């Protein structure tokens, strides 16, 4: 950008947005696998049901739920961010094409 103009490599930006969406999908799949394993393992209360186990359960369960929910939200956010980036690229390319057509049609009719 040494000429002070913004230049968008649409193909590269679309590839990056696809990679971002794919990363979100992968993170979501990992959450579904590993997160389900964590939830299943902890539902058996391996720390016991005595007084200490119950105390651990009261403190652990809300934290586990927060982590699993945050993991899910983050994966959805990444996927959505990739989709939004792709839409932005398409919108910018279309805006450039529309502006170019307006310039052509305006100056085509001049002598």
C-alpha positions as CSV (number, residue, x, y, z in Angstrom):
1,X,0.0,0.0,0.0
2,X,2.8,2.4,-0.7
3,X,0.5,4.4,-3.1
4,X,-2.0,5.1,-0.2
5,X,-4.7,3.0,-1.8
6,X,-6.5,0.1,-0.3
7,X,-6.1,-3.1,-2.3
8,X,-8.0,-6.2,-1.6
9,X,-6.9,-9.6,-2.9
10,X,-10.3,-11.1,-2.9
11,X,-9.2,-14.7,-3.6
12,X,-6.8,-14.6,-0.7
13,X,-9.3,-12.9,1.6
14,X,-11.9,-15.5,0.7
15,X,-9.5,-18.3,1.4
16,X,-8.7,-16.8,4.8
17,X,-12.3,-16.4,5.6
18,X,-12.9,-20.1,4.7
19,X,-10.0,-21.1,6.9
20,X,-11.5,-19.1,9.7
21,X,-14.9,-20.8,9.3
22,X,-13.2,-24.2,9.1
23,X,-11.3,-23.5,12.3
24,X,-14.6,-22.7,14.0
25,X,-16.1,-25.9,12.7
26,X,-13.1,-27.9,13.9
27,X,-13.2,-26.3,17.3
28,X,-16.9,-27.1,17.6
29,X,-16.3,-30.7,16.6
30,X,-13.5,-31.0,19.2
31,X,-15.8,-29.5,21.8
32,X,-18.5,-32.0,20.9
33,X,-16.1,-34.9,21.2
34,X,-13.8,-33.9,24.1
35,X,-16.5,-31.9,25.9
36,X,-18.9,-34.8,25.8
37,X,-16.2,-37.1,27.2
38,X,-15.5,-34.6,30.0
39,X,-19.2,-34.2,30.8
40,X,-19.7,-38.0,30.8
41,X,-16.7,-38.7,32.9
42,X,-17.6,-36.1,35.5
43,X,-21.3,-37.2,35.6
44,X,-20.1,-40.4,37.3
45,X,-18.7,-38.2,40.2
46,X,-15.3,-39.9,40.3
47,X,-14.4,-37.7,43.3
48,X,-16.9,-39.5,45.4
49,X,-20.2,-38.8,47.1
50,X,-18.9,-38.1,50.6
51,X,-18.7,-34.7,52.2
52,X,-15.5,-33.8,50.3
53,X,-16.9,-35.1,47.0
54,X,-20.1,-33.1,47.4
55,X,-18.1,-30.0,48.1
56,X,-16.0,-30.6,45.1
57,X,-19.1,-31.2,43.0
58,X,-20.7,-27.9,44.1
59,X,-17.6,-26.0,43.0
60,X,-16.7,-28.0,39.9
61,X,-20.0,-28.3,38.1
62,X,-20.7,-24.6,37.4
63,X,-17.1,-24.2,36.2
64,X,-17.4,-27.2,33.9
65,X,-20.6,-25.9,32.4
66,X,-19.1,-22.4,31.9
67,X,-16.0,-23.9,30.1
68,X,-18.1,-26.1,27.9
69,X,-20.5,-23.3,27.0
70,X,-17.7,-20.9,26.3
71,X,-16.0,-23.5,24.1
72,X,-19.2,-23.9,22.1
73,X,-19.8,-20.1,21.8
74,X,-16.2,-19.5,20.7
75,X,-16.5,-22.1,18.0
76,X,-19.8,-20.6,16.7
77,X,-18.2,-17.1,16.9
78,X,-15.2,-18.2,14.8
79,X,-17.4,-19.8,12.2
80,X,-19.6,-16.7,12.1
81,X,-16.6,-14.4,11.8
82,X,-15.3,-16.4,8.8
83,X,-18.8,-16.1,7.2
84,X,-18.9,-12.4,7.9
85,X,-15.5,-11.9,6.5
86,X,-16.5,-13.7,3.3
87,X,-19.6,-11.6,3.0
88,X,-17.5,-8.4,3.5
89,X,-15.2,-9.5,0.6
90,X,-18.1,-10.2,-1.7
91,X,-19.8,-6.8,-0.8
92,X,-16.5,-4.9,-1.4
93,X,-15.9,-6.6,-4.8
94,X,-19.5,-5.9,-5.8
95,X,-19.2,-2.2,-4.6
96,X,-16.1,-1.8,-6.8
97,X,-17.8,-3.4,-9.8
98,X,-20.9,-1.2,-9.3
99,X,-18.7,2.0,-9.0
100,X,-16.7,1.0,-12.1
101,X,-20.0,0.5,-14.1
102,X,-21.3,3.9,-12.9
103,X,-18.0,5.6,-14.1
104,X,-18.1,3.8,-17.4
105,X,-21.7,4.7,-18.1
106,X,-21.2,8.3,-17.0
107,X,-18.2,8.9,-19.2
108,X,-19.3,6.7,-22.1
109,X,-22.1,9.2,-23.0
110,X,-19.7,12.2,-23.1
111,X,-18.3,13.4,-26.4
